[in-house]
Amino acid sequence: MKPTTLFAALLGVAIGASGAIYYAKNVPVPTSGPVSTPSTVDAAQTLVLGQSVSGELTSKSFLNLSDGVRSSLFDVKAEAGQLIKISVTGPLRPQITVLRNGELVTRTQRCEDCPESETKGQATTLGFKADFNDTYQVVISGFNTSSFGPFQIMADTLKAYTGEPLTPDQTIHDWALGGQKRYRLNIDKDGLYSLAMKAEQNSLDAYLKLMDRRGMELASDDDNGGGTDARLQVYLKAGEYIVQASSAMGSQNFQGGFSLQIKPEEMTGEVELKNGDSLVLDGEGRSGLFTGETQTYSFTLPEPKLVTVLMDAQGFQATMEVDSTSANQYGDEAGQQRVRGVLAAGEHQVKISGANQAGLFALSAVADDVPANAGGGTIRVGEPRQALMLQGITSDSYQLTVRQPGSYIIDMTSPIFDTYLVLRKDGQTVAEDDDSGGDMNARLEVQLEAGDYEVKAMSLGSYEQDMEYELSVKRR
């Protein structure tokens, strides 16, 4: 490509062209300006497929007169039908544009709102499909007029998908031109499998869906693969399935290269827990297999105990609750959850549920003696309760019996933490409050009928220590 043609093409791209427009014919080349003319463009460096080339944007690099960014030019020879992936690494925050004879093939999309700290140093990728045996121009540009620095650029070929059914332990590469793409998946053995969809360019927001052979949806995902990539972890029985790849931004934006990887996940050790089993309160973790359907486990307390239940889900996200109390996340992984609280004597249930993914998990439970002044239990009208919200607990539940209808004030105060009150009756919320008691203290002023209520005394933060508070109920 001649320098003047390159300049015209880049000028048209910067103006906001969409589709394939032959800029060299339609955009006049400026004859003067505040900077050097396009004739100063250096000769293009050659990109050899599979090899890395070093480059650098400096104040002497080719200047795009339309937006003032500096650019470097590379040539790569490709054969018709090849899928080409361009990767740029280094501290530069680059834009990538691919042209053929002055015609825009594709380019990366700018992220105006992305903080530089989140993108600088990350690899920028762009894929394109060569429709002709020809030389394509790859232009590496700065993100803005202040973007300079060294970079490494590499062009790789991706093995194109040939249409055969997908099988485990397989990775395919394909190209999207809008709409959705469907693939047959053959599973020959019951087991746990992961399906990952990774875009070959930043602008393609991967969306993955798994269906049975009749087209009924079994599972779907948007961003569990990291960034905007998709990942499913599911338990599949031997048989035929359909995998659908598309974009979370709509079918019209499903443009570009992507990969699909099908992989069996190893299930080491024995699955010890079956749905409906009783839990042993010894603190020892026991493994279970979550297959997408709610699982329930139970345990019985002969007297009130401080109970801690822990779940560690491996490679998928699930929700755990004990009775009606939802678990809090802990540690570095979303799959690690904990419920800790004082539970009354009797039978209790642990439920594990989730969306439509699957995987192994470890579940443990332990019961300790209730510390003195631990929160929870019974609260009586006119009898303030000095209590401790124990480390790792964010909510204490109290039973309140109202014998005379009338107007009542419920106060929760603490010198340490931000309090929150919820009043419930028959499982329904009657009232709730954050700071009506002044400062960070909660207060409810309510009209109550005679009956039994639940008062939830809560903390709006999690603390690694026991915390003092006072709860009181009085009749006006």
C-alpha positions in Angstrom: 0.0 0.0 0.0 1.3 3.4 -0.9 1.7 5.9 2.1 -1.0 8.2 0.7 -3.4 5.3 0.4 -2.6 4.3 4.0 -3.2 7.8 5.2 -6.5 8.1 3.5 -7.6 4.7 4.9 -6.7 5.6 8.4 -8.3 9.0 8.1 -11.6 7.4 7.0 -11.4 4.8 9.9 -10.9 7.6 12.4 -13.9 9.5 11.1 -16.0 6.6 12.2 -16.6 4.5 9.1 -18.6 1.3 9.4 -18.4 -1.6 6.9 -16.0 -1.9 4.1 -15.4 1.4 2.4 -12.6 2.1 0.0 -11.2 5.2 1.5 -8.4 5.7 -1.0 -11.0 6.6 -3.6 -13.4 8.6 -1.4 -11.2 10.6 1.0 -9.0 13.3 -0.4 -5.4 13.4 0.9 -4.6 16.7 2.6 -1.8 18.6 1.0 -0.9 20.7 4.0 -1.2 20.6 7.7 0.5 21.3 11.0 2.5 18.1 10.8 4.5 16.1 8.3 2.6 14.7 5.3 1.9 11.0 4.9 4.9 10.7 2.6 7.0 10.3 5.7 5.4 6.9 6.5 8.2 4.4 7.1 8.3 1.2 5.1 6.1 -1.5 6.5 7.7 -4.2 8.6 6.9 -7.8 7.6 5.0 -10.0 10.0 5.8 -13.7 9.5 3.0 -16.0 10.8 4.1 -17.6 14.1 6.9 -15.1 14.8 7.1 -12.1 17.1 8.3 -8.7 15.9 9.3 -5.7 18.1 8.0 -2.3 17.5 7.8 1.1 19.2 5.7 4.2 18.9 7.7 7.4 19.3 7.2 11.1 18.5 8.7 10.3 15.0 6.3 7.5 14.2 3.7 8.1 11.4 1.2 10.7 12.5 -2.5 10.3 11.7 -3.7 13.8 10.9 -7.3 13.2 11.8 -6.8 12.4 15.5 -3.1 13.0 16.2 -2.1 9.5 17.2 1.1 7.9 16.2 1.1 4.6 14.2 3.3 1.8 12.9 2.6 -0.3 9.8 3.1 -4.0 9.3 2.4 -6.4 6.3 1.3 -9.9 6.7 0.6 -12.4 3.9 -2.4 -14.6 4.2 -4.2 -17.2 2.2 -7.9 -17.1 1.5 -9.9 -18.8 4.3 -7.2 -18.4 6.9 -8.1 -17.1 10.4 -5.4 -14.7 11.6 -5.0 -13.6 15.2 -3.0 -10.4 15.9 -1.6 -10.0 19.4 0.1 -6.9 20.8 1.8 -7.0 24.2 3.8 -4.5 26.2 3.2 -1.3 28.1 1.6 0.4 25.1 -2.1 0.7 25.2 -2.7 0.1 21.5 -5.4 0.1 18.8 -5.2 -2.4 16.0 -6.6 -1.8 12.5 -6.5 -4.3 9.6 -6.7 -3.1 6.0 -6.6 -4.6 2.5 -5.8 -2.3 -0.3 -7.1 0.7 1.6 -10.3 -1.1 2.6 -11.1 -1.5 6.3 -11.3 -5.2 7.3 -11.7 -4.8 11.0 -10.4 -2.9 14.0 -10.4 -3.0 17.8 -13.1 -1.0 19.6 -11.9 1.8 21.8 -12.9 1.7 25.5 -13.2 5.3 26.4 -14.4 4.6 29.9 -11.7 1.9 30.8 -9.2 3.2 33.3 -5.7 3.1 31.9 -4.5 1.1 35.0 -6.9 -1.8 33.9 -5.7 -2.0 30.3 -2.1 -0.9 30.3 0.2 -3.9 30.0 -2.5 -6.3 28.9 -2.4 -8.1 25.6 -4.6 -6.6 22.9 -5.9 -9.1 20.4 -7.8 -8.8 17.1 -8.8 -11.6 14.8 -9.8 -11.5 11.1 -10.6 -13.9 8.3 -8.6 -13.6 5.1 -11.0 -13.7 2.1 -8.2 -13.4 -0.5 -4.7 -14.6 -1.1 -3.1 -11.2 -0.5 -1.0 -9.0 1.7 -2.9 -7.4 4.6 -1.8 -4.2 6.4 -1.8 -4.2 10.2 -1.6 -0.8 11.8 -0.7 -0.4 15.4 -1.8 3.0 16.8 -1.7 4.7 20.2 -4.8 5.0 22.3 -4.5 8.8 22.3 -2.0 11.5 21.5 0.1 10.7 24.6 0.5 7.0 23.8 4.1 6.0 23.2 6.2 3.0 24.0 7.6 -0.4 22.9 5.5 -3.4 22.0 5.6 -6.9 20.6 3.3 -7.9 17.8 2.6 -11.5 16.7 0.4 -12.9 14.0 -0.8 -16.5 14.3 -3.0 -18.7 12.2 -5.9 -20.5 13.9 -7.0 -23.9 12.7 -10.5 -23.3 11.3 -13.4 -25.4 12.4 -14.4 -27.9 9.7 -17.9 -28.8 10.9 -17.4 -32.1 12.7 -19.3 -32.7 16.0 -17.5 -31.5 19.1 -16.1 -34.0 21.5 -14.4 -33.8 25.0 -10.7 -32.7 25.1 -11.2 -30.6 22.0 -10.6 -26.9 21.1 -11.9 -25.4 17.9 -11.6 -22.0 16.3 -14.3 -20.4 14.3 -15.5 -17.1 12.8 -18.7 -15.2 13.5 -20.4 -12.9 10.9 -23.5 -12.1 13.0 -26.4 -14.2 14.4 -25.5 -17.3 16.4 -23.5 -20.4 15.7 -24.6 -23.9 16.8 -22.5 -27.0 17.2 -23.3 -30.6 17.9 -21.6 -32.0 21.0 -21.3 -35.8 21.6 -20.7 -36.9 25.2 -19.8 -40.6 25.5 -19.5 -40.9 29.2 -21.4 -39.4 32.2 -19.3 -36.8 34.0 -18.4 -33.3 34.9 -17.4 -31.1 31.9 -16.4 -27.5 31.3 -17.2 -25.5 28.1 -15.3 -22.3 27.6 -15.7 -19.7 24.9 -12.9 -17.2 24.4 -13.0 -14.2 22.0 -10.0 -13.6 19.8 -10.6 -9.8 20.0 -11.6 -7.6 22.9 -14.8 -6.3 21.3 -16.6 -9.7 21.1 -18.5 -10.3 24.4 -18.8 -14.0 24.5 -22.1 -15.7 25.4 -22.4 -19.4 25.7 -25.5 -21.6 25.8 -25.9 -25.4 26.2 -29.1 -27.2 25.0 -30.3 -30.7 24.8 -30.7 -32.4 21.4 -34.2 -30.9 21.0 -33.0 -27.3 21.6 -34.2 -26.9 25.2 -31.8 -24.7 27.2 -29.9 -26.5 30.0 -27.3 -23.8 31.0 -26.0 -20.4 29.8 -23.2 -18.0 30.8 -21.8 -14.6 30.0 -18.7 -13.7 32.0 -17.6 -16.6 34.1 -14.6 -17.3 31.9 -12.9 -14.1 33.1 -13.3 -10.6 31.6 -16.0 -10.9 28.9 -15.3 -14.6 28.1 -17.9 -17.3 28.9 -17.5 -20.6 30.8 -19.9 -23.3 31.8 -19.2 -26.2 34.2 -22.0 -28.8 34.0 -22.7 -32.5 34.8 -23.6 -34.3 31.5 -25.0 -37.7 30.9 -23.8 -39.6 27.8 -25.7 -38.3 24.7 -26.0 -35.6 22.2 -26.2 -31.9 23.0 -26.1 -28.5 21.2 -23.7 -25.7 22.0 -24.6 -22.2 20.9 -22.1 -19.4 20.7 -23.2 -15.8 20.4 -22.6 -12.3 21.8 -24.0 -10.9 25.0 -24.2 -7.5 23.1 -26.7 -8.9 20.6 -26.5 -11.0 17.4 -25.5 -8.0 15.3 -22.3 -7.6 17.4 -21.3 -11.3 17.1 -18.5 -10.5 14.7 -15.0 -12.0 14.8 -12.9 -14.9 15.8 -13.4 -17.1 18.9 -12.5 -20.5 20.3 -14.5 -23.2 22.0 -12.9 -25.6 24.4 -14.6 -28.8 25.7 -12.8 -30.4 28.6 -13.7 -33.2 31.1 -13.1 -32.1 34.7 -11.4 -34.6 37.0 -13.5 -35.8 39.9 -11.0 -37.0 42.5 -12.0 -39.0 45.5 -15.4 -40.4 46.6 -18.6 -38.3 46.7 -19.5 -38.7 50.3 -22.7 -36.7 50.5 -26.0 -37.6 48.9 -29.1 -35.4 48.7 -31.1 -35.8 51.9 -28.2 -37.0 54.1 -27.7 -36.0 57.7 -24.6 -33.8 58.5 -22.2 -34.8 61.2 -21.3 -31.8 63.3 -17.6 -32.5 63.7 -16.1 -29.8 61.5 -14.7 -32.3 58.9 -15.3 -31.4 55.3 -17.2 -34.0 53.2 -17.5 -33.9 49.4 -20.7 -33.7 47.4 -21.6 -33.3 43.8 -24.0 -30.5 42.8 -25.7 -31.2 39.5 -27.8 -28.0 39.2 -30.8 -29.1 41.3 -31.3 -27.9 44.9 -29.8 -30.3 47.5 -30.9 -30.4 51.2 -29.1 -31.8 54.2 -30.2 -31.8 57.8 -28.8 -31.9 61.4 -30.4 -31.9 64.8 -29.4 -30.0 68.0 -30.4 -31.3 71.4 -29.9 -27.8 72.8 -29.1 -24.3 71.5 -25.6 -24.2 69.9 -23.3 -21.9 68.1 -23.2 -23.5 64.6 -20.8 -22.8 61.8 -21.4 -24.3 58.4 -18.8 -23.9 55.6 -19.1 -24.7 51.9 -16.3 -24.6 49.3 -17.6 -24.9 45.7 -15.0 -25.9 43.2 -15.1 -24.3 39.7 -18.7 -23.1 39.9 -20.9 -20.7 42.0 -23.7 -21.9 44.2 -25.7 -20.5 47.1 -25.9 -22.0 50.6 -28.4 -21.2 53.3 -29.1 -22.6 56.8 -32.8 -22.5 57.5 -33.7 -19.1 56.1 -30.3 -17.5 56.6 -28.2 -17.0 53.5 -24.5 -17.6 53.6 -21.8 -14.9 53.5 -18.9 -15.2 51.2 -15.4 -15.4 52.6 -11.9 -16.0 51.4 -10.8 -15.1 47.8 -13.3 -17.3 45.9 -17.0 -16.7 45.3 -17.6 -20.4 46.0 -16.5 -20.1 49.6 -19.5 -19.4 51.8 -20.2 -19.5 55.6 -23.2 -19.4 57.9 -22.5 -18.8 61.6 -25.1 -18.3 64.2 -26.8 -19.4 67.4 -29.5 -22.0 66.5 -32.2 -23.3 68.8 -32.7 -27.0 69.7 -34.4 -29.0 67.0 -33.9 -30.0 63.4 -32.2 -27.6 60.9 -31.7 -27.7 57.1 -28.8 -26.8 54.9 -29.8 -26.0 51.3 -27.4 -25.7 48.4 -28.8 -24.2 45.2 -27.5 -22.5 42.1 -28.2 -21.4 38.6 -27.6 -24.2 36.1 -23.9 -25.1 36.6 -22.4 -28.0 38.5 -19.3 -29.2 40.3 -17.8 -30.7 43.4 -18.1 -29.0 46.8 -16.9 -29.6 50.3 -19.4 -29.1 53.2 -18.6 -29.0 56.9 -20.5 -28.1 60.1 -19.5 -27.8 63.7 -21.5 -27.0 66.8 -20.0 -25.2 69.8 -21.3 -24.1 73.2 -23.1 -20.7 73.1 -20.9 -18.0 74.6 -22.4 -15.9 77.4 -24.4 -12.9 76.2 -24.5 -14.2 72.6 -27.2 -12.5 70.6 -30.4 -14.3 69.5 -33.2 -16.1 71.3 -36.1 -14.3 73.0 -36.7 -10.5 73.5 -39.4 -9.3 75.9 -41.3 -6.0 75.9 -39.7 -3.7 78.6 -36.6 -5.9 79.1 -33.6 -4.5 77.3 -31.1 -7.1 76.1 -27.3 -6.5 76.3 -25.8 -8.9 73.7 -22.8 -9.8 71.6 -22.9 -10.2 67.9 -20.2 -12.9 67.6 -17.3 -12.8 65.2 -18.4 -13.8 61.7 -22.1 -13.2 62.3 -24.0 -10.3 60.8 -27.5 -11.1 62.0 -29.1 -12.3 65.3 -32.7 -13.5 65.3 -35.1 -12.8 68.2 -38.6 -14.1 68.9 -40.9 -11.4 70.2 -44.4 -12.0 71.5 -46.8 -9.0 71.6 -49.7 -9.6 74.0 -51.3 -6.2 73.8 -51.9 -4.4 70.5 -50.6 -0.8 70.3 -47.7 1.4 69.4 -44.2 0.1 70.0 -40.6 1.3 69.7 -37.8 -1.1 68.9 -34.3 0.2 69.3 -30.9 -1.3 68.4 -27.8 0.7 69.5 -24.1 0.0 69.4 -20.9 2.1 70.0 -19.0 -0.2 67.5 -21.0 -0.9 64.4 -23.7 0.3 62.1 -27.0 -1.4 63.2 -30.0 -2.4 61.1 -33.4 -3.7 62.2 -35.9 -5.9 60.4 -39.3 -6.9 61.9 -41.0 -9.9 60.4 -44.3 -11.7 60.9 -45.3 -15.0 59.3 -42.3 -14.8 57.1 -43.2 -11.3 55.7 -41.3 -8.1 56.4 -43.4 -5.6 58.5 -40.8 -2.8 58.8 -37.1 -2.2 58.6 -34.7 0.7 59.4 -31.1 1.8 59.4 -30.3 5.1 61.1 -33.6 6.5 62.6 -32.2 6.1 66.1 -29.5 8.7 65.5 -25.9 8.2 64.4 -25.6 4.6 63.2 -28.4 3.3 65.4 -31.6 1.7 64.2 -35.2 2.4 65.4 -38.6 1.1 64.5 -41.8 2.9 65.5 -44.6 0.6 64.6 -48.2 -0.2 65.3 -48.5 -3.9 66.2 -51.3 -6.4 66.6 -51.1 -9.1 69.2 -49.1 -12.1 68.0 -45.6 -13.6 67.4 -42.9 -11.7 65.6 -39.3 -12.1 64.5 -36.8 -9.3 65.2 -33.6 -9.5 63.2 -30.8 -7.4 64.7 -28.2 -6.9 62.0 -24.8 -5.4 61.3 -24.1 -3.6 58.0 -20.6 -4.9 58.0 -18.6 -8.0 58.8 -16.1 -7.9 61.7 -13.4 -10.2 62.9 -14.4 -9.7 66.6 -17.3 -10.0 68.9 -19.4 -6.7 69.0 -21.5 -5.3 71.8 -25.0 -4.0 71.2 -28.3 -3.4 73.0 -31.8 -4.4 71.8 -35.0 -3.1 73.4 -38.7 -3.2 72.8 -41.1 -0.8 74.7 -44.7 0.1 74.4 -45.6 3.8 74.1 
